[in-house]
Amino acid sequence: MKLTIQVHNIELTEWLEQYVDKKIGRLDRYLPDIDEARVELREEKTRSAADRAVAQVTIRSRRTILRAEERTGDIFASIDAVADKLERRIERYKGKNARNSKRAVAHATTVSEAVAVPEVDEMTTTGIVRTKQFEVQPMGPEEAIDQMELLGHDFYVFLNADTGTINVVYRRRDDAFGLLQPELG
């Protein structure tokens, strides 16, 4: 597993690097096909001191992408919390695949992997401060919902295998899911 650590407003000491390697490296036991783990550690200026230390981890494997973020008052506590959250997400992911072997086979062949683009630090005239590009693979809406939940997002863009069009699944305020299917006019 390739481990990448990025820090913002925090000094990356050897002790902190070893701690991240120990905590995030153990996730390989739960999901052995992890290719890459990207860890972002940052200190934010917030009103609440309990939410200043942020640890965000994105894990990429051949089959899926998992993402989690935790905020606490201490960077080490944030790392612990995000590692625990990822363990639970891995178990949920593995459980869903075990319960539905047909979906597991389809899931292994249809993964949408995000490709990180360097973040833009300056505010542009359009207001866009960050751009991401990602590869789109065909999948069904149910699989897109699973991917959205594993990433911890409120929406997910995917190529609908049934219609061949770009669709979006999203979480509604009532915790149900919605599907956006654009029509060209």
N, C-alpha and C positions, 0 to 999 in steps of 0.2 A: 504494500500500500504506500502510495506517495503522499506524504504529509506536507502541506504548505501552510505556513502561519503568517498572517498579516496582522500588523498592529497599528493602531491609531491612538495617539495621545497616551501611549503606554510604552515603557521601556521593555524590550524583549530580553530578559536576562536568561542565562543558561538554566537556572532553576525553573523559571516559568516555561521555557521550551521543553525541558525534561518532563515537567508535570503534564503539559498538553500531550506530549508523545505517549506518556503512560496511560492517561485517561482515554484519549481518542484511539490509541493503538489497540486497546482491549476490545474495541468494537469489532475488530477483525475476527474475534472468536465467534461472534453471533452471526456475522454475515461475511463468510470467508472470501467472497469474490469482489471485495471492495478494491477498486482501482486507485481512487484518489480521495483524500479528505482535505478539504480546505477550511481552515480555522481563521476566523477574524475576531480579534480581541480589540476592544476599544473602550475608552473612558469618555463618557458624554457629560456635558454640562446640563444637568436637570435640576429641577426644584427639589426633588426627592433624592437624598443621598443613597437611599436603598435601591435605586435603579440606575446608578451611574456606570457600573461595570457590566459590559455587554460581551457575551461570548456567542458567536454565531458559527455553526458548523454545517457544511454541505458535503455530503458523501455521495460519490458516484461509483456505481458498480455497472457491470454489463447489463443488468436487468432494470435498474431503477436509479432514481436520484432521491435522497432523503435530506431534509433540511430541518434544523431546529435552532432556536435562539432563546437565550435566557438572560435576564437582567437581575442583578443583585447589587449589594453594596461592596462586594469583594470579588475580584477577578477569579480567584481560586474557587469560590463558591459558585460563580457563574459557570465555570468549566465543569465542575461536578454536576450541576443541575442540567446542563445541556447534554452531557454524556448520558445521564440517566434518562433524559427524555428521548434521546436517540435509541437507547436500548429498548425502550417501550415501543417506539415506532418500528424498529426492526422486527420485534416479536409480532406486532400487529400485521406487518407486511408478510412475514413468513406464515402466519396463521391464515391469512386470506388466501395465499397461494396454495396452502395445503388443503383447505376446504374446497377449493374449486380448481381441480387439476386442469380442466379445459382452459380456464382463464390463465393459469400459470404458464401453460405452453404458449398461448398467444402473447402473454406479457413478456416472455423471454425473447420473442422475436420483434416486439414493437415497443421500443423505448424512445422517449423524447429527451434528448440530452441538451442541457443548456450549455452554450459556449460563451464564456465570459469575455466581455469587451472591456478595455480599460475604462475606468470610471472617469467622467468629466467632472472636475472639481469646481469649475466656474459656472455661474448661471448664464445660460445663453439667452438670446433675445426671445426665443420661443418658450422659455421656462423649463425646458427639458434639461435635467441635471445628470441623468444616467441613461445609458442605452445598453440593451442586451440583445444579442442575437441567439437563436436557438434552432436546432434541427427539428423538423416536424416529421413524425412517423405516423402512419395510419393506426388508429385504434378506435374502439367503441366508446360511447359516452360513459359507461360504467367504469371502464379502465381509466378514463380521464379523471373521473371523480376520485378513484383510488390514488392516482398520481398527485392530484391536488391536495388530498389529505396527507399524503406522505411528505409533501413539501411544506405543508403548513400554510398554504396560501388560501385566499378567498376566491380565486378564479384560476382557470387553466385553459390555455389555448392549445388546440390539437387539430389534426387532420382526421375528419370523420371517415372511417373506413367504409361505411355504408353509402355515404353520399359523395365522397371525394372532395368535400369542401372544408374550409377552415371554420371551426366552431369554437365556442367558448362555453365551458361549464362554470357555474359560480354558485357560491353559497348565499342563499337568501337570508333575510333578517329573521325569518321563522325557522331557520336551520334546515330547511328543505333545500333542494338543489334546482338550479335553473339551467337551461340550455339555450344559447344564442346561436341561431342559424341565419347568417346574413344572406340576403338575396341581392343579386346585381340588378340594378334598375335600368 
